[in-house]
């Protein structure tokens, strides 16, 4: 089993994501068998959040998925591995692989 982290953020648009104060929820963690299960779990969590949230600051919702590595394990000096992120906006729901995941 691996440990995965999901960071959910929201804003009125992608351009406003980093400029919107208080838009980051407490990270969610889950132990799952593999990356595929983590991506599916993250999608379900993001859609659940997007369904409940209303208003202008929820037009763009993003969920970044990372694998938390075991203690003492580092990849390129980091104790996590980015998988990618789910993005939910007016165009629909899209999975975007991280560059590191695409190189593996």
Secondary structure, DSSP 8 states (H G I E B T S, - for coil): -EEEEEEEEEESSGGGTTTSTT-B---EEEEESSHHHHHHHHHHHHHHHHHH--SGGGSEEEEEEEEE--TT--BTTBSEEEEEEEEEETTEEEEEE-HHHHH-
